[in-house]
């Protein structure tokens, strides 16, 4: 059946609440690795819904529909609570858990109290949790929201800007928000390997983030050439299908126990990039 994006959206609108009530949603986890030390550094929780009609629905589509209703609160809190419970079963093999929270959710709830409650329930230390927010926080941030973000950072929780480079957040905003991490969008990495000017821009972003004492994670690493570029650029961490695909909890448990750091990558042949 040739379904349109509009019909998929209508399906999500009509069935998301029931999917949440009948345990159809799942969390998958994508590992993140240090580029230099070749070590597993953390995992990102990713929402999954395998519907009978459309197959796997993208988390972006699910969240976009949820944000248009009260479901964003229930969906976000289910995701955070479930991810923390799962993470408690990954100890001591995984040190950091990243969870995406939409700005819409952050504006509707007392997020500091919610996070404190779920951390206490799971027994996870705040220093193990990283909350990812999108660049729209720059446009939609209010004094109460910025105060909440500051309180989360003071608790020891990391805050990341996700998909940096695709939205509204210029480099100057990195120092205005209480961030600990910048996740650079996959499109930037692709362009950097195909255009010398983009390669220099990528390097400048990495350098500025380092100057601000921010951790840098490159998203969407799919080729050895991209990984070699990140090594030459002194990027801190990377995630992508080249390194590990998103996987359910049981598979991740086996993966983390069996992973050998020396097998992290087979370094590609020397490739010369235009870098300062």
Secondary structure as a PSIPRED ss2 file (coil, helix, strand):
# PSIPRED VFORMAT (PSIPRED V4.0)

   1 X C   1.000  0.000  0.000
   2 X C   1.000  0.000  0.000
   3 X C   1.000  0.000  0.000
   4 X C   1.000  0.000  0.000
   5 X H   0.000  1.000  0.000
   6 X H   0.000  1.000  0.000
   7 X H   0.000  1.000  0.000
   8 X H   0.000  1.000  0.000
   9 X H   0.000  1.000  0.000
  10 X H   0.000  1.000  0.000
  11 X H   0.000  1.000  0.000
  12 X H   0.000  1.000  0.000
  13 X H   0.000  1.000  0.000
  14 X H   0.000  1.000  0.000
  15 X H   0.000  1.000  0.000
  16 X H   0.000  1.000  0.000
  17 X H   0.000  1.000  0.000
  18 X H   0.000  1.000  0.000
  19 X H   0.000  1.000  0.000
  20 X H   0.000  1.000  0.000
  21 X H   0.000  1.000  0.000
  22 X C   1.000  0.000  0.000
  23 X C   1.000  0.000  0.000
  24 X C   1.000  0.000  0.000
  25 X E   0.000  0.000  1.000
  26 X E   0.000  0.000  1.000
  27 X E   0.000  0.000  1.000
  28 X E   0.000  0.000  1.000
  29 X E   0.000  0.000  1.000
  30 X E   0.000  0.000  1.000
  31 X E   0.000  0.000  1.000
  32 X E   0.000  0.000  1.000
  33 X E   0.000  0.000  1.000
  34 X E   0.000  0.000  1.000
  35 X C   1.000  0.000  0.000
  36 X C   1.000  0.000  0.000
  37 X C   1.000  0.000  0.000
  38 X C   1.000  0.000  0.000
  39 X C   1.000  0.000  0.000
  40 X E   0.000  0.000  1.000
  41 X E   0.000  0.000  1.000
  42 X E   0.000  0.000  1.000
  43 X E   0.000  0.000  1.000
  44 X E   0.000  0.000  1.000
  45 X E   0.000  0.000  1.000
  46 X E   0.000  0.000  1.000
  47 X E   0.000  0.000  1.000
  48 X E   0.000  0.000  1.000
  49 X E   0.000  0.000  1.000
  50 X E   0.000  0.000  1.000
  51 X E   0.000  0.000  1.000
  52 X C   1.000  0.000  0.000
  53 X C   1.000  0.000  0.000
  54 X C   1.000  0.000  0.000
  55 X E   0.000  0.000  1.000
  56 X E   0.000  0.000  1.000
  57 X E   0.000  0.000  1.000
  58 X C   1.000  0.000  0.000
  59 X H   0.000  1.000  0.000
  60 X H   0.000  1.000  0.000
  61 X H   0.000  1.000  0.000
  62 X H   0.000  1.000  0.000
  63 X H   0.000  1.000  0.000
  64 X H   0.000  1.000  0.000
  65 X H   0.000  1.000  0.000
  66 X H   0.000  1.000  0.000
  67 X C   1.000  0.000  0.000
  68 X C   1.000  0.000  0.000
  69 X C   1.000  0.000  0.000
  70 X C   1.000  0.000  0.000
  71 X H   0.000  1.000  0.000
  72 X H   0.000  1.000  0.000
  73 X H   0.000  1.000  0.000
  74 X H   0.000  1.000  0.000
  75 X H   0.000  1.000  0.000
  76 X H   0.000  1.000  0.000
  77 X H   0.000  1.000  0.000
  78 X H   0.000  1.000  0.000
  79 X H   0.000  1.000  0.000
  80 X H   0.000  1.000  0.000
  81 X H   0.000  1.000  0.000
  82 X H   0.000  1.000  0.000
  83 X H   0.000  1.000  0.000
  84 X H   0.000  1.000  0.000
  85 X H   0.000  1.000  0.000
  86 X H   0.000  1.000  0.000
  87 X H   0.000  1.000  0.000
  88 X H   0.000  1.000  0.000
  89 X C   1.000  0.000  0.000
  90 X C   1.000  0.000  0.000
  91 X C   1.000  0.000  0.000
  92 X C   1.000  0.000  0.000
  93 X C   1.000  0.000  0.000
  94 X C   1.000  0.000  0.000
  95 X C   1.000  0.000  0.000
  96 X C   1.000  0.000  0.000
  97 X E   0.000  0.000  1.000
  98 X E   0.000  0.000  1.000
  99 X E   0.000  0.000  1.000
 100 X E   0.000  0.000  1.000
 101 X C   1.000  0.000  0.000
 102 X C   1.000  0.000  0.000
 103 X H   0.000  1.000  0.000
 104 X H   0.000  1.000  0.000
 105 X H   0.000  1.000  0.000
 106 X H   0.000  1.000  0.000
 107 X H   0.000  1.000  0.000
 108 X H   0.000  1.000  0.000
 109 X C   1.000  0.000  0.000
 110 X C   1.000  0.000  0.000
 111 X H   0.000  1.000  0.000
 112 X H   0.000  1.000  0.000
 113 X H   0.000  1.000  0.000
 114 X H   0.000  1.000  0.000
 115 X H   0.000  1.000  0.000
 116 X H   0.000  1.000  0.000
 117 X H   0.000  1.000  0.000
 118 X H   0.000  1.000  0.000
 119 X H   0.000  1.000  0.000
 120 X H   0.000  1.000  0.000
 121 X H   0.000  1.000  0.000
 122 X H   0.000  1.000  0.000
 123 X C   1.000  0.000  0.000
 124 X C   1.000  0.000  0.000
 125 X C   1.000  0.000  0.000
 126 X H   0.000  1.000  0.000
 127 X H   0.000  1.000  0.000
 128 X H   0.000  1.000  0.000
 129 X E   0.000  0.000  1.000
 130 X E   0.000  0.000  1.000
 131 X E   0.000  0.000  1.000
 132 X E   0.000  0.000  1.000
 133 X E   0.000  0.000  1.000
 134 X C   1.000  0.000  0.000
 135 X C   1.000  0.000  0.000
 136 X C   1.000  0.000  0.000
 137 X H   0.000  1.000  0.000
 138 X H   0.000  1.000  0.000
 139 X H   0.000  1.000  0.000
 140 X H   0.000  1.000  0.000
 141 X C   1.000  0.000  0.000
 142 X C   1.000  0.000  0.000
 143 X H   0.000  1.000  0.000
 144 X H   0.000  1.000  0.000
 145 X H   0.000  1.000  0.000
 146 X H   0.000  1.000  0.000
 147 X H   0.000  1.000  0.000
 148 X H   0.000  1.000  0.000
 149 X H   0.000  1.000  0.000
 150 X H   0.000  1.000  0.000
 151 X H   0.000  1.000  0.000
 152 X H   0.000  1.000  0.000
 153 X H   0.000  1.000  0.000
 154 X H   0.000  1.000  0.000
 155 X H   0.000  1.000  0.000
 156 X C   1.000  0.000  0.000
 157 X C   1.000  0.000  0.000
 158 X E   0.000  0.000  1.000
 159 X E   0.000  0.000  1.000
 160 X E   0.000  0.000  1.000
 161 X E   0.000  0.000  1.000
 162 X E   0.000  0.000  1.000
 163 X E   0.000  0.000  1.000
 164 X E   0.000  0.000  1.000
 165 X C   1.000  0.000  0.000
 166 X C   1.000  0.000  0.000
 167 X C   1.000  0.000  0.000
 168 X C   1.000  0.000  0.000
 169 X C   1.000  0.000  0.000
 170 X C   1.000  0.000  0.000
 171 X H   0.000  1.000  0.000
 172 X H   0.000  1.000  0.000
 173 X H   0.000  1.000  0.000
 174 X H   0.000  1.000  0.000
 175 X H   0.000  1.000  0.000
 176 X C   1.000  0.000  0.000
 177 X C   1.000  0.000  0.000
 178 X C   1.000  0.000  0.000
 179 X C   1.000  0.000  0.000
 180 X C   1.000  0.000  0.000
 181 X E   0.000  0.000  1.000
 182 X E   0.000  0.000  1.000
 183 X E   0.000  0.000  1.000
 184 X E   0.000  0.000  1.000
 185 X C   1.000  0.000  0.000
 186 X H   0.000  1.000  0.000
 187 X H   0.000  1.000  0.000
 188 X H   0.000  1.000  0.000
 189 X H   0.000  1.000  0.000
 190 X H   0.000  1.000  0.000
 191 X H   0.000  1.000  0.000
 192 X H   0.000  1.000  0.000
 193 X C   1.000  0.000  0.000
 194 X C   1.000  0.000  0.000
 195 X C   1.000  0.000  0.000
 196 X H   0.000  1.000  0.000
 197 X H   0.000  1.000  0.000
 198 X H   0.000  1.000  0.000
 199 X H   0.000  1.000  0.000
 200 X H   0.000  1.000  0.000
 201 X H   0.000  1.000  0.000
 202 X H   0.000  1.000  0.000
 203 X H   0.000  1.000  0.000
 204 X H   0.000  1.000  0.000
 205 X H   0.000  1.000  0.000
 206 X H   0.000  1.000  0.000
 207 X H   0.000  1.000  0.000
 208 X H   0.000  1.000  0.000
 209 X H   0.000  1.000  0.000
 210 X H   0.000  1.000  0.000
 211 X H   0.000  1.000  0.000
 212 X C   1.000  0.000  0.000
 213 X C   1.000  0.000  0.000
 214 X C   1.000  0.000  0.000
 215 X E   0.000  0.000  1.000
 216 X E   0.000  0.000  1.000
 217 X E   0.000  0.000  1.000
 218 X E   0.000  0.000  1.000
 219 X C   1.000  0.000  0.000
 220 X C   1.000  0.000  0.000
 221 X C   1.000  0.000  0.000
 222 X C   1.000  0.000  0.000
 223 X C   1.000  0.000  0.000
 224 X H   0.000  1.000  0.000
 225 X H   0.000  1.000  0.000
 226 X H   0.000  1.000  0.000
 227 X H   0.000  1.000  0.000
 228 X H   0.000  1.000  0.000
 229 X H   0.000  1.000  0.000
 230 X H   0.000  1.000  0.000
 231 X H   0.000  1.000  0.000
 232 X H   0.000  1.000  0.000
 233 X C   1.000  0.000  0.000
 234 X C   1.000  0.000  0.000
 235 X C   1.000  0.000  0.000
 236 X C   1.000  0.000  0.000
 237 X E   0.000  0.000  1.000
 238 X E   0.000  0.000  1.000
 239 X C   1.000  0.000  0.000
 240 X C   1.000  0.000  0.000
 241 X C   1.000  0.000  0.000
 242 X C   1.000  0.000  0.000
 243 X C   1.000  0.000  0.000
 244 X C   1.000  0.000  0.000
 245 X C   1.000  0.000  0.000
 246 X C   1.000  0.000  0.000
 247 X E   0.000  0.000  1.000
 248 X C   1.000  0.000  0.000
 249 X H   0.000  1.000  0.000
 250 X H   0.000  1.000  0.000
 251 X H   0.000  1.000  0.000
 252 X H   0.000  1.000  0.000
 253 X H   0.000  1.000  0.000
 254 X H   0.000  1.000  0.000
 255 X H   0.000  1.000  0.000
 256 X H   0.000  1.000  0.000
 257 X H   0.000  1.000  0.000
 258 X H   0.000  1.000  0.000
 259 X C   1.000  0.000  0.000
 260 X C   1.000  0.000  0.000
 261 X H   0.000  1.000  0.000
 262 X H   0.000  1.000  0.000
 263 X H   0.000  1.000  0.000
 264 X C   1.000  0.000  0.000
 265 X C   1.000  0.000  0.000
 266 X C   1.000  0.000  0.000
 267 X C   1.000  0.000  0.000
 268 X C   1.000  0.000  0.000
 269 X C   1.000  0.000  0.000
 270 X C   1.000  0.000  0.000
 271 X C   1.000  0.000  0.000
 272 X C   1.000  0.000  0.000
 273 X C   1.000  0.000  0.000
 274 X C   1.000  0.000  0.000
 275 X C   1.000  0.000  0.000
 276 X C   1.000  0.000  0.000
